[in-house]
């Protein structure tokens, strides 16, 4: 989920904690737990700072180690231990318990996004992405804000958020049913589909779809229970050539291939270099595919420039690349 949603969920968990008799009866524990709930709801996303290094490092590591099984255990211990220093009169067991709930909830809700997490590391490096909730979901964010406003107006926070989370369970069930209807529509439209990747959008009834069949990639849009194919590409394996072997040594392309399950590639040849481009098919937006990896190599297959990340125009991509090629052959 986005940072804003994680923040309001942290406050919501602080409200739920008031149902804990130890928290409700002890002011020191109450303040410590509410602080821990907010911090714990943010802590796993500390790896966002990797963006400051470069996109390749961020793509390979975001929602990886910081969302893993060891992290879910260690974050609460760290948070509760530090807060116990500030609130020494608090109940450490309950402080740790609510820290644990906050961290677990952060990782748990991220699983429902299309981006997903590597939540089972170190046992498995597989990305778990259920793709039923958009990174920012208007309903989820809004209902949390409503709950916080009701709390501010004097309603009991624990009772308020119990009701809200029961509603949210129903909402998640509904989203799974909606995704299932889209998946069934895809199977009717493309009977030989081997893999179907469905991702939500910020629009409630609209979905992005990428499909692998034995011979083709399909890019489609889902709306309500109907599916429209937007693009179809011949499925061509990556060539086993010296050019591609050299390109795959680039850290940006390596990060892209680590993250992207469905993509196509293309090669451009210029007077002074080759340009290998990989295009993720999951994120079509207004006819453009913004998530790419580009590697530029000289005529001897030495890497002279590369980039991976989100680019919404060819002009901006050229500005990101360090090497500007000459005329195309």
C-alpha positions as CSV (number, residue, x, y, z in Angstrom):
1,X,0.0,0.0,0.0
2,X,1.0,3.6,-0.3
3,X,2.6,5.6,2.6
4,X,-0.6,7.5,3.4
5,X,-2.7,4.3,3.8
6,X,-0.1,2.7,6.0
7,X,-0.1,5.8,8.2
8,X,-3.9,5.8,8.7
9,X,-3.8,2.0,9.3
10,X,-1.2,2.6,12.0
11,X,-3.5,5.0,13.8
12,X,-6.4,2.6,13.3
13,X,-4.4,-0.2,15.0
14,X,-3.7,2.2,17.9
15,X,-7.4,2.7,18.2
16,X,-8.0,-1.1,18.1
17,X,-5.4,-1.4,20.9
18,X,-7.8,0.3,23.3
19,X,-9.8,-2.9,23.4
20,X,-6.8,-4.5,25.1
21,X,-7.6,-4.1,28.9
22,X,-3.9,-3.6,29.8
23,X,-3.5,-0.8,27.2
24,X,-6.8,0.9,28.1
25,X,-6.0,0.9,31.9
26,X,-2.4,2.1,31.7
27,X,-1.6,5.5,30.2
28,X,2.1,4.8,29.7
29,X,1.3,1.6,27.8
30,X,-1.4,3.3,25.8
31,X,0.9,6.1,24.6
32,X,3.7,3.6,23.9
33,X,1.4,1.2,22.0
34,X,-0.1,3.9,19.9
35,X,3.3,5.2,18.9
36,X,4.5,1.6,18.2
37,X,1.4,1.0,16.0
38,X,2.2,4.0,13.8
39,X,5.9,3.2,13.6
40,X,5.4,-0.5,13.0
41,X,3.0,0.3,10.2
42,X,5.8,2.2,8.4
43,X,9.0,0.4,9.4
44,X,9.1,-2.2,6.6
45,X,9.1,0.5,3.9
46,X,12.4,1.9,5.2
47,X,13.9,0.3,2.1
48,X,12.3,3.2,0.1
49,X,15.6,5.1,0.8
50,X,17.2,2.7,-1.8
51,X,15.7,5.0,-4.4
52,X,18.4,7.5,-3.5
53,X,21.0,5.1,-4.7
54,X,19.6,4.0,-8.0
55,X,16.5,2.3,-9.6
56,X,18.2,-1.0,-10.1
57,X,19.0,-1.5,-6.4
58,X,15.5,-0.2,-5.4
59,X,13.7,-2.6,-7.8
60,X,15.7,-5.6,-6.7
61,X,15.3,-5.0,-3.0
62,X,12.0,-3.0,-2.3
63,X,9.6,-5.2,-0.3
64,X,12.2,-7.8,-0.1
65,X,14.4,-8.3,3.0
66,X,12.5,-5.6,5.0
67,X,9.2,-7.5,4.4
68,X,10.6,-11.0,5.0
69,X,9.9,-13.5,7.8
70,X,13.0,-12.5,9.8
71,X,12.1,-8.8,9.4
72,X,8.5,-9.4,10.7
73,X,10.1,-10.9,13.8
74,X,12.9,-8.4,14.3
75,X,11.1,-5.1,13.6
76,X,8.7,-5.5,16.5
77,X,11.5,-6.4,18.9
78,X,13.5,-3.3,17.8
79,X,10.5,-1.0,17.9
80,X,9.2,-2.2,21.3
81,X,12.7,-2.2,22.8
82,X,13.4,1.4,21.8
83,X,10.0,2.6,22.9
84,X,10.4,0.9,26.2
85,X,13.4,3.1,26.9
86,X,11.1,6.2,26.3
87,X,8.1,4.6,28.2
88,X,9.8,2.5,30.9
89,X,6.6,2.2,32.9
90,X,4.7,0.6,30.0
91,X,3.9,-3.1,29.8
92,X,6.6,-4.5,27.5
93,X,4.7,-7.6,26.5
94,X,1.7,-5.7,25.3
95,X,4.0,-3.1,23.7
96,X,5.7,-5.9,21.7
97,X,2.4,-7.5,20.9
98,X,0.9,-4.5,19.2
99,X,4.3,-3.7,17.5
100,X,4.1,-7.2,16.1
101,X,0.5,-6.8,14.9
102,X,1.4,-3.5,13.2
103,X,4.4,-4.9,11.3
104,X,2.5,-8.0,10.3
105,X,-0.4,-6.0,9.0
106,X,1.9,-3.9,6.9
107,X,3.4,-6.9,5.2
108,X,0.1,-8.7,5.0
109,X,-1.8,-5.9,3.2
110,X,1.1,-5.4,0.7
111,X,0.5,-9.0,-0.5
112,X,-2.8,-8.0,-2.0
113,X,-1.2,-5.4,-4.3
114,X,0.0,-6.2,-7.9
115,X,3.6,-5.3,-6.8
116,X,3.5,-7.8,-3.9
117,X,6.3,-8.7,-1.5
118,X,8.9,-11.4,-0.9
119,X,7.2,-12.2,2.4
120,X,8.5,-15.8,2.5
121,X,12.2,-14.9,2.3
122,X,14.5,-16.6,3.2
123,X,12.5,-19.8,2.5
124,X,11.4,-18.6,-0.9
125,X,12.4,-15.6,-3.1
126,X,9.1,-15.8,-5.0
127,X,7.0,-12.6,-5.2
128,X,3.6,-12.9,-3.6
129,X,1.3,-10.5,-5.4
130,X,-2.5,-11.3,-5.3
131,X,-3.4,-8.2,-7.4
132,X,-6.8,-7.4,-6.0
133,X,-6.1,-4.1,-4.3
134,X,-4.5,-1.1,-5.9
135,X,-1.4,0.4,-4.2
136,X,-3.7,3.3,-3.3
137,X,-7.3,2.3,-2.8
138,X,-9.7,5.2,-2.4
139,X,-12.2,3.1,-0.4
140,X,-9.7,1.7,2.1
141,X,-8.0,5.1,2.7
142,X,-11.3,6.9,3.0
143,X,-12.9,4.5,5.5
144,X,-9.9,4.7,7.7
145,X,-10.1,8.5,7.6
146,X,-13.8,8.3,8.5
147,X,-12.9,6.1,11.4
148,X,-10.3,8.6,12.7
149,X,-12.8,11.4,12.4
150,X,-15.4,9.4,14.4
151,X,-12.7,8.8,17.0
152,X,-12.0,12.5,17.1
153,X,-15.7,13.2,17.6
154,X,-15.8,11.0,20.7
155,X,-16.7,7.5,19.5
156,X,-14.9,4.6,21.1
157,X,-11.9,3.9,18.7
158,X,-11.8,0.2,19.4
159,X,-15.5,-0.4,18.6
160,X,-15.3,2.0,15.6
161,X,-12.4,0.2,14.0
162,X,-13.8,-3.3,14.7
163,X,-16.8,-2.3,12.6
164,X,-14.6,-0.8,9.9
165,X,-12.4,-3.9,9.7
166,X,-15.4,-6.2,9.4
167,X,-16.5,-4.0,6.4
168,X,-13.0,-4.2,4.9
169,X,-13.0,-8.0,5.1
170,X,-16.2,-7.9,3.0
171,X,-14.6,-5.4,0.7
172,X,-11.6,-7.7,0.1
173,X,-13.9,-10.7,-0.6
174,X,-15.7,-8.5,-3.1
175,X,-12.5,-7.6,-4.8
176,X,-11.5,-11.3,-5.1
177,X,-14.9,-12.0,-6.7
178,X,-14.4,-9.2,-9.2
179,X,-10.9,-10.4,-10.1
180,X,-12.3,-13.9,-10.5
181,X,-14.9,-12.7,-12.9
182,X,-12.3,-11.0,-15.0
183,X,-10.1,-14.1,-15.0
184,X,-13.0,-16.2,-16.2
185,X,-13.6,-13.7,-19.0
186,X,-10.0,-13.9,-20.1
187,X,-10.1,-17.7,-20.2
188,X,-13.2,-17.5,-22.4
189,X,-11.5,-15.0,-24.7
190,X,-8.0,-16.7,-24.7
191,X,-8.6,-20.4,-24.1
192,X,-4.9,-21.4,-24.4
193,X,-3.8,-18.8,-21.8
194,X,-0.8,-20.2,-19.8
195,X,-0.5,-17.4,-17.3
196,X,-2.9,-14.5,-16.6
197,X,-1.7,-11.5,-14.6
198,X,-4.5,-9.2,-13.4
199,X,-3.7,-5.9,-11.7
200,X,-6.2,-3.4,-10.2
201,X,-6.2,0.3,-11.1
202,X,-7.3,3.2,-9.0
203,X,-10.6,2.9,-10.8
204,X,-12.9,0.5,-9.0
205,X,-14.2,-1.5,-12.0
206,X,-11.1,-1.3,-14.2
207,X,-8.2,-3.8,-14.4
208,X,-4.9,-4.2,-16.3
209,X,-4.3,-7.6,-17.8
210,X,-1.3,-9.3,-19.3
211,X,-1.6,-12.8,-20.7
212,X,0.9,-15.5,-21.8
213,X,-0.1,-18.1,-24.3
214,X,2.2,-20.6,-26.0
215,X,2.8,-18.3,-29.0
216,X,1.7,-14.8,-28.0
217,X,1.5,-12.1,-25.3
218,X,-1.8,-10.3,-24.9
219,X,-2.4,-7.0,-23.2
220,X,-6.0,-6.3,-22.3
221,X,-8.2,-4.1,-20.2
222,X,-10.9,-5.5,-17.9
223,X,-14.0,-3.5,-17.1
224,X,-16.7,-5.0,-14.8
225,X,-17.0,-8.5,-16.2
226,X,-15.8,-7.8,-19.8
227,X,-12.3,-7.9,-21.3
228,X,-11.0,-6.0,-24.3
229,X,-7.7,-7.0,-26.0
230,X,-5.6,-3.9,-26.6
231,X,-2.3,-5.4,-28.0
232,X,-1.0,-8.7,-29.2
233,X,2.7,-9.6,-29.6
234,X,4.4,-12.6,-31.0
235,X,6.2,-14.4,-28.1
236,X,9.9,-14.5,-29.2
237,X,12.5,-16.0,-26.8
238,X,15.5,-13.9,-25.9
239,X,18.2,-14.8,-28.5
240,X,21.3,-16.6,-27.3
241,X,23.7,-14.1,-28.9
242,X,26.8,-12.3,-27.8
243,X,24.8,-9.0,-27.8
244,X,22.2,-10.2,-25.4
245,X,24.7,-12.1,-23.2
246,X,26.6,-8.8,-22.8
247,X,23.4,-6.8,-22.2
248,X,22.2,-9.2,-19.5
249,X,25.4,-8.3,-17.4
250,X,24.0,-4.8,-16.9
251,X,22.7,-4.2,-13.4
252,X,19.6,-2.3,-14.7
253,X,18.5,-5.0,-17.0
254,X,19.3,-7.7,-14.4
255,X,17.0,-5.8,-11.9
256,X,14.3,-5.6,-14.6
257,X,14.4,-9.3,-15.4
258,X,14.4,-10.1,-11.6
259,X,11.1,-8.1,-11.2
260,X,9.2,-8.4,-14.5
261,X,7.4,-11.7,-15.3
262,X,6.0,-10.7,-18.7
263,X,7.8,-8.5,-21.2
264,X,8.9,-8.2,-24.8
265,X,12.2,-7.0,-26.2
266,X,13.5,-5.1,-29.2
267,X,16.8,-4.1,-30.6
268,X,17.8,-0.9,-32.5
269,X,21.1,-0.7,-34.4
270,X,22.8,2.7,-34.8
271,X,26.1,3.7,-36.5
272,X,28.0,3.7,-33.2
273,X,26.0,1.4,-30.9
274,X,23.3,-1.2,-30.3
275,X,20.3,-0.5,-28.1
276,X,18.5,-3.4,-26.4
277,X,15.1,-2.5,-24.8
278,X,12.9,-4.6,-22.6
279,X,9.3,-3.5,-22.0
280,X,7.1,-4.7,-19.2
281,X,3.6,-5.5,-20.5
282,X,1.7,-5.2,-17.2
283,X,1.5,-1.4,-17.0
284,X,0.0,-0.1,-20.3
285,X,-1.2,3.4,-19.8
286,X,-2.8,5.4,-22.6
287,X,-1.2,3.3,-25.3
288,X,2.3,3.5,-23.7
289,X,4.3,1.0,-21.7
290,X,6.1,3.1,-19.1
291,X,8.2,0.5,-17.2
292,X,11.3,-0.4,-19.3
293,X,14.9,-1.4,-19.2
294,X,17.3,-0.1,-21.8
295,X,20.9,-1.1,-22.4
296,X,23.2,0.6,-24.9
297,X,26.3,-1.2,-26.1
298,X,29.1,-0.1,-28.4
299,X,30.0,-2.1,-31.5
300,X,32.3,-4.3,-29.4
301,X,29.4,-5.1,-27.0
302,X,30.7,-3.0,-24.2
303,X,28.0,-1.4,-22.1
304,X,28.0,2.4,-22.6
305,X,24.7,3.4,-21.0
306,X,21.6,1.9,-19.4
307,X,18.4,2.7,-17.4
308,X,15.5,1.0,-15.8
309,X,12.4,2.5,-14.3
310,X,9.2,4.4,-15.2
311,X,9.4,6.6,-18.2
312,X,6.3,8.1,-19.8
313,X,7.9,9.5,-23.0
314,X,10.7,8.7,-25.4
315,X,12.2,12.2,-24.8
316,X,12.5,11.6,-21.1
317,X,14.1,8.2,-21.7
318,X,16.8,9.8,-23.9
319,X,17.5,12.3,-21.1
320,X,18.1,9.4,-18.6
321,X,20.5,7.6,-20.8
322,X,24.2,8.7,-20.6
323,X,25.0,7.8,-24.2
324,X,23.2,9.3,-27.1
325,X,23.4,7.2,-30.2
326,X,24.1,8.4,-33.7
327,X,21.9,7.7,-36.8
328,X,20.0,4.5,-37.0
329,X,21.0,1.9,-39.6
